[in-house]
Amino acid sequence: MSPVPLRLRRHPVPWDRMRPTWREARPPLIAAALARAQAAPSGNWYVVGASRDLPPGAERPLGRTVAGVEVVAWRTADSTLVAGPGACPHLGAPLRESPVRCGTLVCRWHGLPLDGAPFAGWHPYPAYDDGVLLWVRLDEAGGEPPLDRPVLPARPDPRTAVDAVYTAVGRCEPEDVVANRLDPWHGAWLHPYSFVDLRVLDVPGAGAAAPDEGFTVEVSFKVAGRAVVPVQAVFTAPEPRTVVMHITQGEGTGSVVETHATPLTPDPTGRPRTAVVEAVIAASPRPGFTAVRLAAPLLRPFMRATAARLWRDDLAYAERRWALRAAGRFPG
C-alpha cells in the first residue's frame, strides 16, 4: 500500500472530452442485472432508519409507513429494538406521536401502554438492529417466504470502522434506485465533481472470476485540482432493494457503501415514493485511521453531505426513469 493515497492526474481530460460510455452501458445488461436483483430473496425485510435514529433511552419512537404499512419502532428498557403497527389498537391513535417511558410506548390519547409484547390485538413485527441500520419484517407487504434475519453484505469490523447514514426520498419505485446503482457507467459523466477516469472492468456474465457477482469498476475520487484517490470497487445486489459497493483495491480497501431502497406511501397525486437509505462504512488498514475513528462525530456530517450531493443527481436519474416507465416511454 502506498504511503500517500493521493495521485496527480498527469493529463486531466475536460468533461466534454471524456470517452463516451453509452455504448458500454447497454440497456439489456442493466436490465439483466436488475432482474437478478429482483429475483433474490429479501425475506420481507425493509430498512426503516439508522440505528442512531433510536439511541438507547430514546424517549420518542421512530415512525415510518413502509409499503403502505404504518410502522412504529422503539427500544425497550434493555435497549432491544421492537416494532409493530403504528396505530393504537384502542382507537387508532398515531403511535409515532407517543412518548416512550422506561421502554414502554404510552399512547398519548388515552395512556394505553405497549411494552413490545402482543396486547389488545396489537402484535409486534419482527425487527432487527444490525448495528448500523434498523430493519422491520413485513410479511404481508413482502409476500415472500420470511427469513429470520435480513440479507446483509460483508462489512468491516465495526470496532475499526466509521459509519454514517444518509436518507433521502424520491418520487420513484425501489427498482429505479437499484437500476441507478447497477449503471456504473454514468458515474464520471453525471458526477464529474466527485469521480474521474472511470472504467468498468468486468460485468456480470462477461468472464469475470465470479461472473454473476457484480460490476468491477476502476475509478478515482476527486480531492482537489488534479489530486485524486484511485480505487477499485465491486457493485453487487444481495437482495431486491439493496446495492452494495465494496472497495476491493486502493485507499479504503474493505470499506462498504450500502444503498437500500424502501418503498413509502405514494404522494397526494399517486406517484410512488421511495426512501434511499445509504450507509457508508469506512475502514482502512492505515495506522492513522485510529485517529479518524476518534473524530467520527465530526466526520459524519461531512460523509452525509457528500452522499447528499451525489443523491441529488442520482434521485433525478431514478425519478426520470420512473416517469418514463409510467408513460410507457422508457427505452430500456
Secondary structure by P-SEA (a helix, b strand, c coil): ccccccccccccccccccccccccccaaaaaaaaaaaaaccccccccccccccccccccbbbbbbcccbbbbbbbcccbbbbbccccccccccccccbbbcccccccccccccccccccccccccbbbbcccbbbbbbccccccccccccccccccccccbbbbbbbbbccccaaaaaaaaacccccccccccccccccccccccccccccccbbbbbbbbbccccbbbbbccccccccccbbbbbbcccccccbbbbbbbbbcccccccbbbbbbbbbbbbbbcccaaaaaaaacccaaaaaaaaaaaaaaaaaaaaaaaaaaaaaccccc
